[in-house]
C-alpha cells in the first residue's frame, strides 16, 4: 500500500492554478535529492510517495506554508498512518517518518521556516530483518538452469554467474559498460549508490561465462544496434533492471526455487557464503559497496546461525 493513498495525491509541482508554498518546497527538496545528493530513481520515487500523502494531509487541514506546520499537525499525520486501519508495516512507517524529518530539516536549512516541528516525532521500532540466502545446493541448481548453448541461455548464465561471483546489485550489472569489465585481470568496475565506484574481482567460472557471452552472443545481438552496454536484451539494447529481474525469476522457477528468490537474493547469498568461508567483514563491506560496516554486520547473524547448525550437527555433546 502506497503512502500516496493515505490522504490524497497532490501533484508535487503545484496544486491547481494557485501555488502552494508547502508543495513548492517539497519540489525543491526533491530536486535537491536528485541533483545535489545524486539519489537513485528508486529512492526519489519512494520519497515522492511518502511526501505526497503527507502534503495531501496538510493541505486538507488548510496548511499551505512551511511555517504553518506545527508539532500537533505532524503528530496527527503520524497517528493516522500508524493506525491499524492504515495497514502500514513498521518499515514503511519508519521510511515515511524519516522522509518527513528530512523534508522539514531541508526547509529549515533553506530558511523556509523557523522551527522543525518533527523534533518530537517518535520513530517506530523496525524489527531486524535477516537477509535470506540460498544454500550452496540451491545456488548450483539456479546457475545450472540456463542449459544449452543458445544465445539466451549463454547470456542468462553470464548474468547469474556474475551476480553470484561479485555480489553486485542487479542495477549495477545492468548499468555496466563494456569498458567496465576486465577479463584479463578478472575484475570489474562497478558504479554503486551515490555514484561511488568500486572494483570487484570474480573467479574463473564467471570469467568463462563472460567470455562465452562476449565472444558468441553479444556481437550477434548488437549487430543492428551498436551500444556500449555490457548486458543487452535479445533486441540488442541495454537490458533494464526489471528485465534482468524477470530473467532471474524465470530461471529460479525452472530450478524449482522460485519462491525463495528475491531481486537481492544473489547479493545476500554472496555475502553470506563469503563470511561463512571466513572472509573478513571489512572486505565484504568493500565488495558490496556498503557505506557503513553496520549494514554489512547483519550478515554475521546469518553466519552465526550457520555456525550453530554445524556445531549442533557435528559436536558429540551438542545435544
Order of alpha helices (4+ residues) and beta strands (2+ residues): alpha-alpha-alpha-alpha-alpha-alpha-alpha-beta-beta-beta-alpha-alpha-alpha-alpha-alpha-alpha
